[in-house]
């Protein structure tokens, strides 16, 4: 080995250990950077050369930087963020819904309902008394106000969900653009080069985890190192390009998700968006529908009895509450629909779809039971009667077109007291010697403890308690789910830290180790220089 060979060895040691110290310093600087993966210098011996006595070493070579990255753990963490995001949305939404039905302060619908029937009890005790009738009307208005407040609170929460969907879509598109930008940087560095863009890959993974918390996504990395991000089997990010996720309002005035022109709403089940969509469905199709059915049943049962009684002014056939009006939705391009109630006593308070086949037959399906309640050959302008409802469809209908009929949609919206004159409160069962008796008032009082067929043979109070119980169950389940998903996310994050995280103690040891090696290499170069000077001075 020549003296110049020793200089070369010292030079390689200086360079390699300097690079290693830079990497250690980079690790220490990013110890608190979210998603940062610890980096490690890859050192190897340089190829030896033949000399006198055999192979002679030529020093150390710096091959590159190794990123502490475990794909299995990263995939677990990525997927867990989706579950965690969904649990956040469910917890926040159901916690708000639970507060709507909070009866703890004795100001909810239960008290208003009880006060209303207690007021009827007072009227039955003294049917000719004017003050009791005034109190009854006041209690009825209080019941109406309480029901409308709950309905409005439910609608406000649904409106908030739709607004939050729009907000999340904006965030998702922004993250998608940033991922595409990082794809471009990674391609520039790694394309045709042995270099790896470790820091950019860490930043991209952080963005992917953030995106995963917001929406259910799937990803894969192509051969060039660019990641493709898909939502609902449609590309959000592909290479350096992106598609825009957007929302459109459907027939129910709810926001639905569109990507690349395709409705992907049904494919989004996880992430915060998935949680919002699930919560909205549960509110609309369970909690809100049941609450509307409760109010519609109160209107129906009270009015049926009240119309059969007589007031102090001898009038009869008076509705106590405003009768609810059927809501219809037309999904046909060439036909119109008119619907009315022909027999309140026959109403099931269920919702219906009217559909058509390719042979011009119609089918009326009860959406609650799934049963076809009636069918026949469609003739424009002919009436279709079923379960207390009469429908007339006029025009041309085609297969796959349908009509929706509901006695519930506006049952709370139109809930109101129909009479203003206390004399019209029908407490009596006949007009002989007014006030003849209190039998009609007592019959209405008995409604409070009666099993109502439209409510599954439950009383008004028990049915409402069922709604409260279901809401509490949703809220409790969301709390348990959030706690489980959060703990699991923390556990997976700890496992990632054990592999990819930076240990300050370990890096301090490495820094000292490489520093000493660097100093030794410098010393070796100095000694070699002195030897060379000695030879030159001979």
C-alpha positions in Angstrom: 0.0 0.0 0.0 1.5 3.3 -1.0 1.3 6.5 1.0 -1.1 8.0 -1.6 -3.3 4.9 -1.1 -3.5 5.8 2.6 -4.7 9.2 1.6 -7.4 7.7 -0.5 -8.5 5.5 2.4 -8.6 8.5 4.7 -10.6 10.5 2.1 -13.2 7.7 1.8 -13.5 7.5 5.6 -13.9 11.3 5.9 -16.6 11.4 3.2 -18.5 8.3 4.4 -18.6 9.4 8.1 -19.5 12.9 7.2 -22.5 11.7 5.2 -23.4 9.4 8.0 -23.3 12.3 10.5 -25.5 14.4 8.2 -28.0 11.6 8.2 -27.9 11.3 12.0 -28.4 15.0 12.3 -31.3 14.9 9.9 -32.9 12.1 12.0 -32.5 14.2 15.2 -33.9 17.3 13.6 -37.0 15.4 12.5 -37.6 13.5 15.7 -40.9 15.3 16.2 -41.9 15.5 12.5 -45.1 13.5 12.0 -44.7 10.5 9.7 -40.9 10.8 9.4 -39.1 7.5 8.9 -35.6 7.1 10.4 -32.8 7.0 7.9 -29.6 5.1 8.0 -26.3 5.4 6.1 -25.4 2.3 4.1 -21.6 1.7 4.2 -19.6 -1.0 2.6 -15.9 -1.8 2.0 -14.5 -0.7 -1.3 -13.3 -3.4 -3.7 -9.8 -4.4 -2.6 -6.8 -4.5 -5.0 -4.0 -7.0 -5.4 -0.7 -6.0 -4.0 2.4 -7.5 -2.5 1.2 -10.0 0.1 -2.3 -10.3 -1.4 -5.5 -8.2 -1.4 -5.2 -4.8 0.0 -8.2 -2.8 1.2 -9.1 0.6 -0.3 -11.3 2.1 2.4 -15.1 2.5 2.8 -17.8 3.4 0.3 -21.1 5.2 1.0 -23.7 3.3 -1.0 -26.8 5.3 -0.1 -29.5 5.9 2.5 -31.8 3.2 3.9 -35.3 4.2 5.0 -36.7 2.4 8.1 -40.0 1.4 6.6 -42.2 -1.6 7.1 -44.9 -1.8 4.4 -47.1 -4.2 6.4 -47.3 -1.8 9.3 -47.8 1.2 7.1 -50.7 -0.6 5.4 -52.3 -1.5 8.7 -52.0 2.2 9.8 -53.4 3.5 6.6 -56.5 1.2 6.8 -57.0 1.9 10.5 -57.2 5.7 9.8 -60.3 4.9 7.7 -62.0 3.1 10.6 -60.9 5.8 13.0 -62.3 8.6 10.7 -65.6 6.8 10.4 -65.9 6.4 14.2 -65.2 10.2 14.7 -68.1 11.1 12.4 -70.5 8.6 14.0 -69.6 9.8 17.6 -70.0 13.5 16.8 -73.3 13.0 14.9 -75.0 10.6 17.3 -73.9 12.7 20.3 -75.8 15.6 18.8 -78.8 13.5 18.0 -78.9 12.1 21.5 -79.1 15.6 22.9 -82.2 16.3 20.8 -84.1 13.5 22.7 -82.6 14.3 26.1 -85.5 14.1 28.5 -83.4 14.6 31.6 -84.6 18.2 32.2 -88.3 17.1 31.8 -88.8 19.5 28.9 -89.0 17.0 26.1 -91.8 15.5 24.1 -92.7 13.1 26.8 -93.8 15.8 29.2 -95.7 17.7 26.5 -97.5 14.5 25.5 -98.3 13.6 29.0 -99.5 17.2 29.7 -101.7 17.1 26.6 -103.6 13.9 27.7 -103.7 15.1 31.3 -105.5 18.2 30.0 -108.1 15.9 28.3 -108.5 14.2 31.7 -109.3 17.6 33.3 -111.8 18.3 30.5 -113.5 14.9 31.1 -113.7 15.7 34.8 -115.6 19.0 34.1 -116.7 18.9 30.5 -118.7 22.1 30.6 -115.8 24.2 32.1 -114.3 26.7 29.7 -110.9 27.2 31.5 -110.1 23.4 31.2 -110.8 23.6 27.5 -108.5 26.6 27.2 -105.7 24.7 29.1 -106.3 21.8 26.7 -105.7 24.0 23.7 -102.6 25.5 25.3 -101.2 22.0 26.0 -101.9 21.0 22.4 -100.0 23.9 21.1 -97.1 23.0 23.5 -97.1 19.5 22.1 -97.0 20.9 18.6 -94.1 23.2 19.4 -92.2 20.4 21.1 -92.6 18.1 18.1 -91.6 20.8 15.6 -88.5 21.6 17.6 -87.4 18.0 17.5 -88.1 17.8 13.8 -86.2 21.0 13.1 -83.2 19.8 15.2 -83.1 16.6 13.2 -83.3 18.6 9.9 -80.6 20.9 11.1 -78.3 17.9 11.8 -79.0 16.5 8.4 -78.2 19.9 6.9 -75.0 20.1 8.9 -74.0 16.6 7.6 -74.6 17.7 4.0 -72.5 20.9 4.6 -69.7 18.9 6.2 -69.7 16.5 3.2 -69.0 19.5 1.0 -66.2 20.7 3.4 -64.6 17.3 3.4 -64.7 17.1 -0.4 -62.7 20.3 -0.6 -60.1 18.9 1.8 -59.9 15.7 -0.1 -59.3 17.5 -3.4 -56.6 19.6 -1.8 -54.8 16.5 -0.4 -55.2 14.8 -3.8 -53.4 17.8 -5.5 -50.6 17.7 -2.9 -50.1 13.9 -3.4 -49.9 14.4 -7.2 -47.3 17.1 -6.6 -45.2 14.8 -4.5 -45.6 12.1 -7.1 -44.0 14.5 -9.6 -41.1 15.3 -7.2 -40.5 11.6 -6.5 -40.5 10.8 -10.2 -38.0 13.5 -10.9 -35.6 12.2 -8.3 -36.0 8.5 -8.8 -36.6 8.1 -12.5 -33.5 6.4 -14.0 -31.5 7.1 -10.8 -30.5 4.9 -7.9 -31.5 7.7 -5.5 -34.6 7.4 -3.4 -36.8 10.4 -2.4 -37.2 9.2 1.2 -38.4 12.5 2.7 -40.9 13.0 -0.1 -42.2 9.5 0.3 -42.7 10.2 4.0 -44.6 13.3 3.3 -46.7 11.5 0.7 -47.5 8.7 3.3 -48.6 11.4 5.8 -51.0 12.8 3.2 -52.3 9.4 2.3 -53.1 8.7 6.0 -54.8 12.1 6.3 -56.8 11.3 3.2 -57.7 7.8 4.6 -59.1 9.4 7.7 -61.4 11.5 5.5 -62.6 8.9 3.0 -62.4 5.2 2.1 -59.5 5.0 -0.4 -57.4 2.3 -2.0 -53.9 2.8 -3.4 -51.1 1.1 -5.3 -47.7 2.2 -6.4 -46.7 1.8 -10.0 -43.3 0.8 -11.3 -42.0 4.3 -11.5 -42.8 5.0 -7.8 -45.9 7.1 -8.4 -48.9 6.2 -6.2 -52.4 5.9 -7.7 -55.3 6.8 -5.3 -58.8 5.5 -5.9 -62.2 6.2 -4.3 -65.1 4.0 -5.2 -63.0 2.3 -7.9 -62.4 5.6 -9.7 -59.1 7.5 -9.8 -58.6 10.5 -7.6 -54.9 10.7 -8.2 -53.0 9.0 -11.0 -49.4 10.0 -11.6 -49.1 13.7 -11.5 -52.8 14.3 -12.4 -56.0 14.4 -10.4 -59.7 14.1 -10.8 -62.0 16.3 -8.8 -64.3 14.7 -6.2 -67.6 16.7 -6.3 -71.1 16.6 -4.8 -74.6 16.7 -6.4 -78.0 17.1 -4.7 -80.2 14.0 -5.1 -84.0 13.8 -5.1 -84.1 13.9 -1.3 -82.0 17.2 -1.3 -79.0 15.2 0.1 -75.5 15.5 -1.1 -74.1 12.5 -3.1 -70.5 12.0 -4.2 -69.3 12.0 -7.8 -65.9 11.2 -9.1 -65.0 11.2 -12.8 -68.7 11.7 -13.5 -69.7 8.5 -11.7 -71.9 8.4 -8.5 -69.6 6.6 -6.0 -71.7 7.3 -2.8 -72.6 3.6 -2.3 -68.9 2.7 -2.4 -67.8 5.1 0.5 -68.3 3.3 3.8 -65.3 4.3 5.8 -63.5 7.5 6.7 -65.2 10.5 8.0 -67.3 10.7 4.8 -68.5 7.1 5.2 -69.4 7.8 8.8 -71.4 10.9 7.8 -73.3 9.0 5.1 -74.1 6.1 7.4 -75.3 8.5 10.2 -77.5 10.4 7.7 -79.1 7.2 6.5 -79.8 6.1 10.1 -81.3 9.4 11.0 -83.5 9.7 8.0 -84.6 6.1 7.7 -84.9 5.2 11.3 -85.0 8.0 13.9 -86.7 10.7 11.8 -89.2 8.3 10.1 -90.2 6.8 13.4 -90.7 10.2 15.0 -92.8 11.3 12.1 -94.9 8.2 12.4 -95.4 8.9 16.1 -96.8 12.4 15.3 -98.9 11.1 12.4 -100.4 8.4 14.6 -101.3 11.0 17.3 -103.0 13.1 14.7 -104.8 10.2 13.2 -106.1 8.6 16.4 -107.1 11.9 18.1 -108.8 13.2 15.0 -110.8 9.9 14.5 -112.2 10.1 18.0 -112.6 13.9 18.0 -114.6 13.9 14.7 -117.1 11.5 16.3 -117.8 13.8 19.3 -119.7 17.0 19.9 -118.6 20.4 21.3 -120.5 22.8 23.5 -121.7 24.5 20.3 -123.2 21.2 19.1 -120.8 21.0 16.2 -119.3 17.7 15.2 -116.9 16.2 12.5 -114.3 18.7 13.7 -110.6 17.7 13.5 -108.7 18.5 16.6 -105.3 18.6 14.7 -104.8 19.7 11.1 -105.0 16.5 9.1 -101.7 15.5 7.5 -101.4 15.8 3.7 -99.9 13.0 1.5 -96.5 13.8 0.1 -95.8 12.6 -3.4 -92.7 12.4 -5.4 -92.8 12.0 -9.2 -89.9 10.1 -10.8 -91.7 10.1 -14.2 -91.0 12.3 -17.2 -94.3 12.0 -18.8 -96.9 11.5 -16.1 -98.4 13.4 -13.2 -99.8 12.1 -9.9 -102.6 13.2 -7.5 -103.1 11.5 -4.2 -105.6 11.9 -1.3 -106.7 10.1 1.8 -110.1 8.4 1.5 -110.3 6.6 4.8 -108.1 7.8 7.8 -109.0 4.7 9.8 -107.4 2.4 7.2 -104.1 4.3 6.9 -101.1 2.2 7.9 -98.9 5.3 8.1 -96.4 3.5 5.9 -94.7 4.8 2.7 -95.3 3.4 -0.8 -93.6 3.1 -4.1 -95.6 2.7 -7.3 -93.6 1.0 -10.1 -94.3 -0.2 -13.6 -93.1 -3.1 -15.7 -92.6 -3.4 -19.5 -96.2 -4.7 -20.0 -97.8 -1.6 -18.5 -98.7 -3.2 -15.2 -98.4 -1.2 -12.0 -97.3 -2.4 -8.5 -97.9 -0.6 -5.2 -95.2 -1.7 -2.7 -95.3 -1.0 1.0 -91.7 0.2 1.7 -91.9 -0.8 5.3 -93.0 -4.4 4.8 -91.8 -4.9 1.3 -95.2 -6.4 0.3 -97.1 -5.6 -2.9 -100.4 -4.2 -1.5 -102.1 -4.0 -4.9 -101.3 -4.3 -8.6 -103.1 -4.1 -12.0 -103.0 -2.8 -15.5 -102.2 0.8 -15.7 -104.8 3.0 -17.4 -104.1 6.8 -17.5 -106.6 8.7 -15.3 -108.0 5.6 -13.5 -107.8 5.6 -9.7 -105.6 3.2 -7.8 -106.9 2.6 -4.2 -105.1 0.9 -1.4 -105.1 1.1 2.4 -107.1 4.3 2.8 -105.3 6.1 -0.1 -106.5 6.9 -3.6 -104.0 7.8 -6.3 -104.7 9.0 -9.9 -101.8 8.9 -12.4 -102.3 10.6 -15.7 -100.0 10.4 -18.6 -97.4 8.0 -20.2 -95.3 5.9 -17.9 -92.3 3.7 -18.7 -90.6 0.8 -17.1 -88.3 1.8 -14.2 -90.3 5.0 -13.6 -91.9 5.3 -10.2 -93.9 7.4 -7.8 -93.4 7.8 -4.1 -96.3 8.4 -1.6 -95.8 9.2 2.0 -98.1 10.3 4.8 -95.1 10.9 7.0 -92.8 13.4 5.1 -94.8 16.5 6.1 -96.6 15.1 9.2 -94.6 17.2 11.6 -94.1 20.1 9.3 -97.9 20.5 9.0 -98.6 19.6 12.6 -101.0 22.2 14.0 -104.1 22.6 16.2 -107.1 22.8 14.0 -109.5 24.5 16.4 -109.2 27.8 18.2 -112.7 28.0 19.8 -112.7 26.1 23.1 -116.4 25.4 22.6 -115.6 23.2 19.7 -113.6 20.7 21.9 -115.7 17.6 21.4 -115.8 16.1 24.9 -119.3 14.6 24.5 -120.5 11.6 22.6 -123.9 13.2 21.8 -125.8 16.5 21.8 -128.7 15.6 24.2 -128.7 18.2 26.9 -125.3 19.8 26.3 -122.9 19.1 27.8 -124.4 15.6 27.6 -121.5 13.6 28.9 -117.7 13.3 28.9 -117.5 9.9 27.1 -115.6 11.2 24.0 -113.1 13.0 26.2 -112.6 9.8 28.2 -112.1 7.8 25.0 -109.3 10.3 24.0 -107.8 10.0 27.4 -107.7 6.2 27.1 -105.7 6.6 23.9 -102.7 7.5 26.0 -102.5 4.0 27.5 -103.9 2.2 24.4 -101.9 -0.1 22.1 -101.7 1.6 18.7 -101.7 -0.7 15.7 -99.8 1.7 13.5 -97.0 1.8 16.2 -96.6 -1.9 16.4 -99.2 -2.2 19.2 -97.2 0.1 21.5 -98.5 3.1 23.4 -97.5 6.6 22.3 -95.1 6.8 25.3 -93.6 3.4 24.8 -93.1 4.0 21.1 -91.4 7.3 21.8 -89.2 5.7 24.5 -88.2 3.2 21.8 -87.0 6.1 19.7 -85.0 7.5 22.6 -83.6 4.1 23.4 -82.6 3.5 19.8 -80.9 6.9 19.7 -79.1 6.2 22.9 -78.0 2.8 21.5 -76.5 4.5 18.4 -74.7 7.0 20.6 -73.4 4.3 23.0 -72.2 2.1 20.1 -70.4 5.1 18.5 -68.6 5.9 21.8 -67.5 2.3 22.1 -66.4 2.1 18.5 -64.5 5.4 18.8 -62.7 4.2 21.9 -61.8 0.9 20.3 -60.6 2.4 17.0 -58.6 5.1 18.8 -56.8 2.6 21.0 -56.1 0.4 18.0 -54.7 3.3 16.0 -52.5 4.3 18.9 -51.2 0.7 19.2 -50.4 0.5 15.5 -48.8 3.9 15.6 -46.5 2.7 18.5 -45.5 -0.4 16.5 -44.6 1.9 13.6 -42.6 4.1 15.9 -40.7 1.1 17.1 -39.6 0.4 13.5 -39.5 3.8 11.8 -39.3 6.2 14.7 -36.2 8.1 15.8 -34.6 7.2 19.1 -32.7 10.2 20.5 -30.4 8.0 22.6 -29.6 5.8 19.7 -28.9 8.7 17.4 -26.7 10.4 20.0 -24.6 7.2 20.2 -24.4 7.0 16.4 -23.4 10.7 16.2 -20.5 10.1 18.7 -19.5 6.9 16.8 -19.4 8.6 13.4 -17.7 11.7 14.9 -14.9 9.6 16.4 -14.5 7.8 13.1 -14.4 11.1 11.3 -11.7 12.4 13.7 -9.7 9.2 13.3 -9.9 9.5 9.5 -8.7 13.1 9.7 -5.9 12.0 12.0 -4.9 9.3 9.6 -4.7 11.9 6.7 -2.6 14.2 8.9 -0.2 11.4 9.8 0.0 10.4 6.1 0.7 14.0 5.2 3.6 14.1 7.7 5.0 10.9 6.3 4.8 12.3 2.8 6.6 15.5 4.0 9.3 13.4 5.6 9.9 11.5 2.4 10.0 14.7 0.4 12.5 16.2 2.8 15.0 13.3 2.4 
